[in-house]
């Protein structure tokens, strides 16, 4: 069985909205589209490209799918070649005729979990709402956070009200990059436990 890995570019205050461009996702009058580039560097970019090169399939939520489908089919280069070549899956209850070649529409998070039976590495980018659904359905295997040294104070947050309480464990050593970004790869560890702190 393969794994589903969610790769998410996220700020210190948990915002994942529109890292790539000013007009990427202006929903809610978001004023900081394109916040990732000024705090990225060549090492971080190479690490992201390496993750993309490893994928056997791409899984996206509807909002991110629409953004990717409007952009990547018109690009060239190694990243574009990979994204355009691999099978693509989008979880949507309303999309009937996907425009990006090689796309299959899935009805829900549980159906997304079953694609691990066919592919070794299913990667996601963005798709915060879908990440929460996959966690709730217990079909997300790894959560790869690219944490950037930025605080925005507005925007869509990954863990918002209604998030399933969970604990995680590091699946790989943390890695830092020259401009302050940190790569953190987690696996779900179970339910949240509580206890009193004791003096040592």
C-alpha positions in Angstrom: 0.0 0.0 0.0 1.2 3.5 -0.8 0.9 6.7 1.1 -0.9 10.0 0.8 1.3 12.9 1.7 -0.1 16.4 2.1 2.5 19.2 1.3 1.4 22.5 2.6 3.1 25.9 2.6 2.1 27.6 5.8 2.8 30.7 7.9 3.7 30.8 11.6 0.1 31.7 12.4 -1.3 28.7 10.3 -2.3 30.5 7.1 -2.0 28.5 3.9 -4.0 30.8 1.6 -2.5 32.0 -1.7 1.3 31.5 -1.2 2.1 31.6 -4.9 0.7 34.8 -6.2 -1.4 37.9 -5.5 -4.4 36.7 -7.5 -4.1 33.0 -6.6 -6.9 33.1 -4.1 -8.2 36.5 -3.0 -11.3 35.1 -1.2 -12.2 37.0 1.9 -10.3 40.1 0.7 -7.0 38.3 1.4 -4.4 41.0 1.1 -1.2 38.9 1.1 -1.3 36.6 -1.9 2.2 35.7 -3.0 3.7 35.7 0.6 5.9 32.7 0.0 8.4 33.9 -2.6 10.2 36.6 -0.5 11.0 34.1 2.3 11.9 31.2 0.0 15.4 30.4 -1.3 17.1 28.0 -3.7 17.6 25.2 -1.1 13.9 25.2 -0.2 12.9 25.3 -3.8 15.1 22.4 -4.6 13.6 20.4 -1.7 10.1 21.1 -2.9 11.0 20.1 -6.5 12.5 16.9 -5.1 9.1 16.1 -3.4 7.3 16.7 -6.6 9.6 14.4 -8.6 8.8 11.5 -6.2 5.0 11.6 -6.8 3.1 8.8 -8.6 -0.2 10.7 -8.5 -1.6 14.1 -7.5 -4.6 14.6 -5.2 -6.3 17.9 -4.8 -9.3 19.6 -3.3 -11.6 21.5 -5.7 -10.3 25.0 -5.1 -6.7 24.1 -5.5 -7.5 21.9 -8.5 -9.1 24.9 -10.3 -5.9 27.0 -9.6 -3.6 24.2 -10.7 -5.6 23.3 -13.8 -5.7 26.9 -15.0 -1.9 27.3 -14.6 0.2 24.1 -15.0 -1.0 22.8 -18.4 0.5 26.0 -19.9 3.9 25.7 -18.2 7.1 23.9 -19.1 10.0 22.5 -17.1 10.5 19.6 -14.8 7.8 20.5 -12.3 5.2 21.2 -15.0 6.2 18.0 -16.8 5.6 15.9 -13.6 2.3 17.5 -12.7 1.0 17.2 -16.2 2.1 13.6 -16.6 1.0 11.9 -13.4 -2.6 10.8 -12.8 -4.6 13.5 -11.1 -7.5 13.1 -8.6 -9.8 15.8 -7.4 -12.4 15.4 -4.6 -15.5 17.3 -5.6 -19.3 16.9 -5.4 -19.9 19.3 -8.3 -17.2 18.9 -10.9 -18.5 16.9 -13.8 -16.1 17.5 -16.6 -12.5 18.2 -15.5 -10.4 20.1 -18.0 -6.9 19.0 -16.9 -5.9 15.9 -18.9 -5.6 12.7 -16.8 -8.0 13.9 -14.0 -10.4 11.6 -12.2 -13.2 13.0 -9.9 -13.7 11.4 -6.5 -16.8 11.8 -4.4 -15.2 12.1 -0.9 -12.2 11.6 1.3 -12.8 7.9 1.8 -12.6 7.3 -1.9 -9.4 9.3 -2.0 -7.9 6.9 0.6 -8.4 4.0 -1.8 -6.0 5.4 -4.4 -3.2 4.3 -2.1 -3.9 0.8 -3.4 -2.7 1.8 -6.9 0.1 4.3 -6.3 3.1 4.4 -4.0 3.3 8.1 -3.4 0.1 10.2 -3.7 1.0 13.9 -3.1 -1.2 16.8 -2.3 -0.5 20.6 -2.4 -2.7 23.2 -0.8 -6.2 21.8 -0.3 -6.5 22.6 3.4 -10.2 21.7 3.6 -9.4 18.3 2.0 -6.5 17.7 4.4 -8.9 18.1 7.4 -11.4 15.7 5.7 -8.7 13.1 5.1 -7.5 13.4 8.7 -11.1 12.9 9.9 -11.4 9.8 7.6 -8.0 8.6 8.9 -6.6 8.2 5.3 -3.9 10.9 5.4 -0.5 9.2 6.1 1.9 12.1 6.2 1.5 15.8 6.7 4.5 17.8 5.3 4.4 21.4 6.5 6.7 23.9 4.9 6.7 26.5 7.7 7.7 30.0 6.7 8.8 32.9 9.1 5.8 35.0 8.3 2.7 36.1 10.3 -0.3 37.4 8.4 -3.1 37.7 10.9 -5.7 36.9 8.2 -6.5 34.1 5.7 -7.5 30.5 5.6 -5.9 28.4 8.4 -5.3 24.7 8.3 -6.4 23.9 11.8 -9.5 26.0 12.4 -12.5 25.4 14.6 -13.9 21.9 14.3 -10.5 20.3 13.6 -10.3 16.7 14.9 -8.0 16.7 18.0 -4.9 14.6 17.2 -1.3 14.2 18.1 1.5 13.8 15.6 5.1 12.5 15.6 8.0 13.5 13.4 8.5 11.0 10.5 11.7 12.6 9.3 14.3 15.0 10.9 13.3 18.6 10.7 15.2 20.6 8.1 15.8 24.3 8.0 16.6 26.6 5.1 18.7 29.8 4.7 15.8 32.3 4.8 14.2 30.7 7.9 11.7 28.2 6.4 11.5 24.8 8.1 10.4 21.5 6.7 8.4 19.3 9.1 7.1 15.9 8.1 4.6 14.4 10.5 2.6 11.2 10.9 -0.6 10.9 12.9 0.2 9.4 16.4 -3.3 9.1 17.9 -5.7 10.9 20.2 -4.7 13.9 22.4 -3.8 12.9 25.9 -3.6 15.3 28.9 -1.8 15.2 32.2 -0.5 17.6 34.9 3.1 18.9 34.6 5.2 17.8 37.5 8.3 19.4 39.0 11.6 17.8 38.0 
